[in-house]
Amino acid sequence: MRVFNCDHCGHLVFFDSVQCLHCGNALAFVPDQLTMAALAPAPQDGPGLWRRMGERGGTAYSGRLYRMCHNHTHYQACNFAVPANDFSDLCASCRQTRVLPYLSDVANLGRWKQIEAAKRQLFYTLARLGLEPLPGRPGPVFEFLADMPGAPSVLTGHSSGTITLNIAEADDDERARRRIALGEPYRTLIGHLRHESGHFYWDQLVRDGGRTEAFRQVFGDERQDYAAALDAHYALGGHLGDWAASHVSAYAAAHPWEDWAETWAHYLHMLDLLETAASYQASVTVPDPHAATRHQVTDPFATDRPDFQDMVRQWVPLTLLLNSLNRSLGQHDAYPFALSSGAMVKLRFVHDLVQGQAAAPGSARAMSPETH
C-alpha cells in the first residue's frame, strides 16, 4: 500500500488515516479517485455533505461532494467516502459485506473493524488492477460470522460468489493457534481475503473467461474430487510430497483450485509490497563481495503492463531485506516463503491473465490514483 499526502497541506498521511495530524483537516479515502482527500464540511450543499479541499490550502474543488460512509459515522469503522450522488449510504467496500456478526458484542465490533480494514486494502489492490465491482460487473459479497454455541464452526471459504470469514480469525491468539495446528508459516486477515478472492476471480477470469484449458496445463485438472483431495491433504499433515518444487505453499498442493487461490493471493502480496517499497523510493543492494547488485524498487502500477521478470528481480532482494529487518527485532520472517521456478510459472500465468484482462478493449481499468 502506497503512502499518501494530504492534498490540503502536503503532510504525509496513510491509507487508514481519518485526520491530517499537521493541518487538522478531516481525511477520507475517495474510491472514485483512488486517493486520500482532505474534506471540509459543506452543510450549505446538503446535510452530511463534505467538499474536497484544494491543494495547499486553496479553495474547494467545484462539484466534488462526498458524504462519509455509514460505517464511519455510526461505528468509526471505515474511512472511505461516498460520492454525494451515489445511491448507497455505504462506501464501495462496505456495501460488499452482506452479513455481520452481532455488533452489540464489543468483541465482535472490534473483530469486524479489523476485518473491514483488511477488506478495504483488498479493494484498493483490486481497483488498481481494474477488478473492483462496477455496474454490470459485481464483485464478491462477504459474510463475517461468529461461531455459535452448539452449532458447527463457521468455515472460512468461498461459494458461488460469497466469501465467508470466521471472525475469530481477527483474534491474534486464535489465528496463531490455527496456524500452528495446521503447520502454516503465514496466516493473516489480508491473506485470507486475498486467497478467497482468488476463488471468486477464478470463476470470473478462468472459467467465464474461456481460459480453463490453459489453466489446466499449468495448474492441473480442477475436475478431480475436491473433498477427497482436501481429505488427503489433511490426512498427511498438510504435506503432499515435494510441494515446494511447483507450488507457493503446501496448501497449494492440495488441489488445483487451492493452487490457483494461493498463487493469486501471493501475486497480490507482491503487488502490495512492491508498491509500498516504491512509495518510499526504496532501493536494495544485496551484500556480496564479488557482485553486489543494487535494485531500485518501482511501482508495479506505474505502467499499464508491468514486466513480470522485472517485478521478480526486485522482489527477491526486497523480501531478503524485509526478513532481515524482522529478525533484527526478534520477529519471525514476515515473508516465510521461497519461490521455486515452478511456482514462478504459475505466478506468471496469473500476471499475464490479470494484465491481459486489464488491457483488453473495453475493459474498465481503474484510473491511476491522483498524485500530489
VOMIVO-425557 format. One record per residue (C-alpha): y, z, x; residue number from 1. Coordinates in Angstrom, 2 decimals, padded with zeros to 5 digits, m for minus. Layout:
REM residues N
PT        y        z        x  pos
PT        Y        Z        X  NUM
...
***
This chain:
REM residues 372
PT        y        z        x  pos
PT   000.00   000.00   000.00    1
PT   003.32  m001.01   001.48    2
PT   006.30   001.30   001.59    3
PT   009.50   000.50  m000.28    4
PT   013.23   001.10  m000.02    5
PT   015.48   002.48  m002.72    6
PT   017.41  m000.55  m003.94    7
PT   020.46   001.65  m004.53    8
PT   020.84   003.35  m001.13    9
PT   018.15   001.74   001.04   10
PT   016.33   005.02   001.79   11
PT   012.56   004.92   002.38   12
PT   010.55   005.56  m000.80   13
PT   006.90   005.26  m001.72   14
PT   004.73   003.74  m004.43   15
PT   004.36   007.06  m006.26   16
PT   008.00   008.18  m005.92   17
PT   009.94   009.24  m009.03   18
PT   013.25   010.10  m007.37   19
PT   015.06   008.99  m004.25   20
PT   015.47   012.04  m002.03   21
PT   018.57   010.51  m000.43   22
PT   020.76   009.38  m003.35   23
PT   019.04   011.36  m006.12   24
PT   018.58   008.41  m008.46   25
PT   015.54   008.08  m010.69   26
PT   012.91   005.68  m009.39   27
PT   010.16   003.76  m011.13   28
PT   007.77   001.00  m010.20   29
PT   008.56  m002.13  m012.20   30
PT   005.34  m004.17  m012.58   31
PT   007.17  m007.34  m013.62   32
PT   008.83  m007.38  m010.18   33
PT   006.13  m005.52  m008.21   34
PT   008.67  m003.25  m006.58   35
PT   010.27   000.17  m006.79   36
PT   013.59   000.25  m008.64   37
PT   016.45   002.72  m008.89   38
PT   017.27   003.21  m012.57   39
PT   020.29   004.64  m014.36   40
PT   020.23   005.89  m017.98   41
PT   021.57   003.26  m020.39   42
PT   021.94   005.07  m023.74   43
PT   024.57   002.53  m024.77   44
PT   021.83  m000.10  m024.83   45
PT   019.37   001.98  m026.85   46
PT   017.62   005.34  m026.90   47
PT   015.39   005.97  m023.91   48
PT   016.51   002.86  m022.06   49
PT   017.29   002.62  m018.36   50
PT   019.09  m000.10  m016.47   51
PT   018.17  m001.17  m012.98   52
PT   020.87  m000.39  m010.43   53
PT   022.21  m002.92  m008.00   54
PT   021.70  m002.97  m004.25   55
PT   023.51  m000.42  m002.12   56
PT   025.43   001.22  m004.93   57
PT   026.53  m001.93  m006.71   58
PT   026.63  m002.48  m010.46   59
PT   023.51  m002.65  m012.56   60
PT   021.59  m005.91  m012.77   61
PT   022.55  m007.55  m016.04   62
PT   019.81  m007.72  m018.64   63
PT   017.22  m005.80  m016.60   64
PT   016.47  m002.96  m019.01   65
PT   013.45  m000.68  m018.98   66
PT   012.04   002.43  m020.55   67
PT   009.77   004.94  m018.92   68
PT   006.04   004.84  m019.65   69
PT   004.98   007.22  m022.43   70
PT   002.70   009.00  m019.96   71
PT   005.72   009.71  m017.77   72
PT   007.91   011.14  m020.50   73
PT   005.14   013.24  m022.07   74
PT   002.88   014.20  m019.16   75
PT   004.72   013.35  m015.93   76
PT   001.58   011.34  m015.22   77
PT   002.98   007.88  m014.44   78
PT   005.90   006.31  m012.57   79
PT   005.63   002.78  m013.95   80
PT   008.43   001.43  m016.12   81
PT   008.04  m000.80  m019.18   82
PT   010.36  m003.79  m019.79   83
PT   012.60  m002.98  m022.75   84
PT   011.30  m005.97  m024.72   85
PT   007.64  m005.01  m024.25   86
PT   005.67  m004.12  m027.36   87
PT   003.87  m001.11  m025.86   88
PT   005.01   002.44  m025.16   89
PT   002.58   002.42  m022.24   90
PT   003.02   000.62  m018.94   91
PT   000.87  m002.29  m017.81   92
PT  m001.56   000.08  m016.07   93
PT  m001.78   002.97  m018.55   94
PT  m002.38   000.69  m021.53   95
PT  m005.70  m000.33  m019.98   96
PT  m007.04   003.22  m020.49   97
PT  m008.79   003.35  m023.85   98
PT  m010.42   006.80  m023.84   99
PT  m009.07   010.02  m022.32  100
PT  m010.61   013.46  m021.84  101
PT  m009.15   016.38  m023.81  102
PT  m005.77   016.78  m022.12  103
PT  m005.24   020.20  m023.70  104
PT  m007.58   021.38  m020.95  105
PT  m005.28   021.93  m017.95  106
PT  m008.05   020.99  m015.51  107
PT  m008.70   017.72  m017.34  108
PT  m004.98   016.94  m017.32  109
PT  m004.89   017.30  m013.54  110
PT  m008.00   015.17  m013.09  111
PT  m006.64   012.44  m015.36  112
PT  m003.36   012.31  m013.42  113
PT  m005.24   011.75  m010.17  114
PT  m007.40   009.03  m011.69  115
PT  m004.42   007.20  m013.20  116
PT  m002.67   007.31  m009.81  117
PT  m005.68   005.60  m008.23  118
PT  m005.78   003.08  m011.09  119
PT  m002.12   002.17  m010.52  120
PT  m002.99   001.49  m006.88  121
PT  m005.79  m000.81  m008.04  122
PT  m003.40  m002.51  m010.48  123
PT  m000.95  m003.24  m007.69  124
PT  m003.53  m004.91  m005.42  125
PT  m004.97  m006.97  m008.27  126
PT  m001.45  m008.05  m009.23  127
PT  m000.75  m009.14  m005.66  128
PT  m003.90  m011.28  m005.95  129
PT  m002.78  m012.72  m009.29  130
PT  m005.62  m010.97  m011.14  131
PT  m003.65  m008.49  m013.26  132
PT  m004.06  m008.60  m017.07  133
PT  m001.91  m011.23  m018.75  134
PT  m001.68  m012.58  m022.31  135
PT  m004.82  m014.57  m022.88  136
PT  m006.47  m013.08  m019.79  137
PT  m007.34  m009.45  m020.48  138
PT  m008.32  m007.14  m017.68  139
PT  m010.87  m004.34  m017.75  140
PT  m010.43  m001.36  m020.04  141
PT  m011.09   002.16  m018.83  142
PT  m012.74   005.21  m020.32  143
PT  m012.30   008.52  m018.49  144
PT  m014.81   011.01  m019.81  145
PT  m015.91   014.58  m019.14  146
PT  m019.44   015.95  m019.27  147
PT  m020.09   017.91  m022.45  148
PT  m022.48   020.88  m022.79  149
PT  m025.90   019.78  m023.99  150
PT  m025.10   016.08  m023.63  151
PT  m026.29   013.69  m020.91  152
PT  m024.00   013.48  m017.90  153
PT  m021.36   010.75  m018.04  154
PT  m022.32   007.91  m015.72  155
PT  m019.65   006.03  m013.82  156
PT  m020.15   002.30  m014.27  157
PT  m019.16  m000.99  m015.88  158
PT  m020.44  m002.62  m019.04  159
PT  m019.05  m005.67  m020.87  160
PT  m015.51  m005.26  m019.58  161
PT  m015.34  m001.46  m019.88  162
PT  m015.17   000.73  m016.78  163
PT  m016.28   004.32  m017.33  164
PT  m015.49   007.10  m014.87  165
PT  m016.72   010.69  m014.97  166
PT  m013.54   012.71  m014.44  167
PT  m015.49   015.20  m012.31  168
PT  m015.03   012.64  m009.53  169
PT  m011.40   013.82  m009.32  170
PT  m012.58   017.23  m008.04  171
PT  m012.85   017.18  m004.26  172
PT  m015.74   019.65  m004.16  173
PT  m017.79   017.78  m006.78  174
PT  m017.14   014.42  m005.17  175
PT  m018.19   015.80  m001.77  176
PT  m021.34   017.30  m003.28  177
PT  m022.35   013.97  m004.79  178
PT  m021.51   012.09  m001.60  179
PT  m023.78   014.37   000.43  180
PT  m026.56   014.37  m002.16  181
PT  m026.57   010.55  m002.22  182
PT  m026.23   010.17   001.55  183
PT  m022.96   008.26   001.28  184
PT  m020.43   008.07   004.12  185
PT  m017.50   007.39   001.78  186
PT  m016.67   008.39  m001.81  187
PT  m013.15   008.31  m003.27  188
PT  m011.48   007.67  m006.61  189
PT  m009.92   004.42  m005.45  190
PT  m013.29   003.42  m004.01  191
PT  m014.95   003.95  m007.40  192
PT  m012.32   001.95  m009.25  193
PT  m012.37  m000.90  m006.76  194
PT  m016.18  m001.05  m006.92  195
PT  m016.34  m001.04  m010.72  196
PT  m013.55  m003.63  m010.96  197
PT  m015.81  m005.82  m008.82  198
PT  m018.39  m005.89  m011.62  199
PT  m015.68  m006.95  m014.06  200
PT  m014.44  m009.74  m011.79  201
PT  m017.99  m010.91  m011.10  202
PT  m018.10  m011.81  m014.79  203
PT  m014.67  m013.43  m014.61  204
PT  m014.82  m015.31  m011.31  205
PT  m018.51  m015.91  m010.63  206
PT  m020.32  m016.13  m013.95  207
PT  m017.50  m017.60  m016.04  208
PT  m016.04  m019.47  m013.06  209
PT  m019.15  m021.58  m012.54  210
PT  m019.93  m020.06  m009.13  211
PT  m023.30  m018.48  m009.91  212
PT  m025.40  m020.78  m007.71  213
PT  m023.02  m020.41  m004.78  214
PT  m023.16  m016.64  m005.28  215
PT  m026.97  m016.61  m005.20  216
PT  m027.04  m018.50  m001.92  217
PT  m025.04  m015.68  m000.30  218
PT  m025.93  m012.51  m002.21  219
PT  m029.32  m013.28  m003.72  220
PT  m030.59  m013.76  m007.26  221
PT  m028.94  m011.31  m009.67  222
PT  m031.60  m012.05  m012.31  223
PT  m034.03  m009.65  m010.64  224
PT  m034.67  m006.48  m012.67  225
PT  m031.57  m004.33  m012.20  226
PT  m033.01  m000.99  m013.36  227
PT  m036.14  m001.42  m011.23  228
PT  m034.03  m002.31  m008.20  229
PT  m031.93   000.84  m008.54  230
PT  m035.04   002.97  m009.07  231
PT  m036.48   001.58  m005.83  232
PT  m033.21   002.22  m004.01  233
PT  m033.05   005.89  m005.00  234
PT  m036.81   006.41  m004.52  235
PT  m036.32   005.52  m000.84  236
PT  m033.38   007.86  m000.48  237
PT  m030.82   005.07  m000.65  238
PT  m032.01   003.26   002.46  239
PT  m033.76  m000.05   001.93  240
PT  m034.83  m001.37   005.32  241
PT  m032.28  m002.78   007.75  242
PT  m029.47  m002.97   005.21  243
PT  m026.70  m002.96   007.84  244
PT  m027.64  m006.44   009.07  245
PT  m026.23  m008.12   005.97  246
PT  m024.57  m005.52   003.73  247
PT  m021.37  m003.45   003.86  248
PT  m023.21  m000.31   002.72  249
PT  m026.69   000.99   001.96  250
PT  m025.98   000.90  m001.76  251
PT  m025.08  m002.77  m001.49  252
PT  m028.72  m003.47  m000.60  253
PT  m029.94  m002.17  m003.96  254
PT  m029.24  m005.33  m006.00  255
PT  m027.08  m008.48  m005.68  256
PT  m024.67  m007.18  m008.32  257
PT  m024.12  m003.99  m006.32  258
PT  m023.87  m006.03  m003.13  259
PT  m021.04  m008.03  m004.71  260
PT  m019.26  m004.93  m006.08  261
PT  m019.46  m003.09  m002.75  262
PT  m018.24  m006.18  m000.89  263
PT  m015.44  m006.69  m003.42  264
PT  m014.32  m003.07  m003.01  265
PT  m014.41  m003.46   000.74  266
PT  m012.24  m006.57   000.56  267
PT  m009.66  m004.63  m001.45  268
PT  m009.83  m001.83   001.15  269
PT  m008.99  m004.41   003.81  270
PT  m006.05  m005.85   001.91  271
PT  m004.53  m002.46   001.17  272
PT  m004.89  m001.03   004.67  273
PT  m003.61  m004.18   006.37  274
PT  m000.61  m004.29   004.02  275
PT   000.16  m000.63   004.75  276
PT  m000.04  m001.10   008.50  277
PT   002.09  m004.25   008.35  278
PT   004.79  m002.47   006.35  279
PT   005.14  m000.07   009.28  280
PT   005.20  m003.04   011.67  281
PT   002.13  m001.65   013.39  282
PT   000.56  m003.25   016.43  283
PT  m002.62  m002.07   018.11  284
PT  m003.77  m002.51   021.69  285
PT  m007.39  m001.63   022.29  286
PT  m007.56   000.11   025.71  287
PT  m009.64  m001.96   028.09  288
PT  m009.02  m002.06   031.88  289
PT  m010.36  m005.62   032.01  290
PT  m008.99  m007.33   028.92  291
PT  m006.67  m005.20   026.79  292
PT  m005.51  m007.20   023.79  293
PT  m002.54  m006.46   021.55  294
PT  m002.92  m007.08   017.82  295
PT   000.17  m007.30   015.62  296
PT  m000.79  m006.44   012.05  297
PT   000.54  m008.88   009.48  298
PT   000.77  m008.55   005.72  299
PT  m002.17  m010.42   004.14  300
PT   000.07  m011.14   001.12  301
PT   002.83  m012.69   003.24  302
PT   001.36  m016.17   002.82  303
PT  m000.14  m017.93  m000.17  304
PT  m003.50  m018.20   001.57  305
PT  m004.11  m015.69   004.37  306
PT  m006.54  m016.67   007.11  307
PT  m009.70  m014.59   006.87  308
PT  m010.52  m014.68   010.58  309
PT  m007.02  m013.51   011.37  310
PT  m007.49  m010.61   008.96  311
PT  m010.73  m009.64   010.70  312
PT  m009.13  m009.83   014.16  313
PT  m006.54  m007.31   013.03  314
PT  m008.97  m005.20   011.00  315
PT  m011.35  m004.12   013.77  316
PT  m008.76  m002.59   016.16  317
PT  m006.83  m001.11   013.23  318
PT  m009.89   000.78   011.99  319
PT  m010.62   001.99   015.52  320
PT  m007.11   003.45   015.66  321
PT  m007.43   004.92   012.18  322
PT  m010.67   006.72   013.01  323
PT  m009.36   007.92   016.37  324
PT  m006.30   009.44   014.67  325
PT  m008.53   011.19   012.14  326
PT  m010.78   012.59   014.85  327
PT  m007.77   013.95   016.73  328
PT  m007.08   016.12   013.67  329
PT  m010.69   017.21   013.32  330
PT  m011.33   014.98   010.31  331
PT  m014.25   012.67   009.59  332
PT  m013.78   008.95   010.11  333
PT  m011.56   007.52   007.38  334
PT  m013.43   004.23   007.77  335
PT  m017.11   005.08   008.33  336
PT  m018.39   001.51   008.43  337
PT  m019.37  m001.12   010.98  338
PT  m019.38  m004.64   009.59  339
PT  m022.17  m006.96   010.69  340
PT  m021.91  m010.74   010.83  341
PT  m024.00  m010.88   007.65  342
PT  m021.58  m008.62   005.81  343
PT  m018.68  m010.72   007.08  344
PT  m020.21  m013.82   005.46  345
PT  m020.13  m012.04   002.10  346
PT  m016.59  m010.79   002.61  347
PT  m015.59  m014.35   003.42  348
PT  m017.18  m015.52   000.16  349
PT  m015.08  m013.01  m001.80  350
PT  m011.97  m014.01   000.14  351
PT  m012.45  m017.73  m000.47  352
PT  m013.21  m017.20  m004.16  353
PT  m010.17  m014.98  m004.76  354
PT  m007.78  m017.12  m002.75  355
PT  m009.12  m020.30  m004.34  356
PT  m008.55  m018.82  m007.78  357
PT  m005.00  m017.84  m006.84  358
PT  m004.20  m021.30  m005.52  359
PT  m005.75  m023.22  m008.44  360
PT  m003.36  m025.38  m010.51  361
PT  m002.01  m023.41  m013.44  362
PT  m003.12  m020.05  m012.07  363
PT  m000.90  m017.07  m012.81  364
PT  m000.44  m015.84  m009.26  365
PT   001.72  m012.71  m009.34  366
PT   005.19  m013.13  m007.92  367
PT   005.84  m011.71  m004.50  368
PT   007.43  m008.27  m004.62  369
PT   011.13  m008.07  m004.01  370
PT   012.25  m007.03  m000.58  371
PT   015.48  m005.34   000.32  372
***
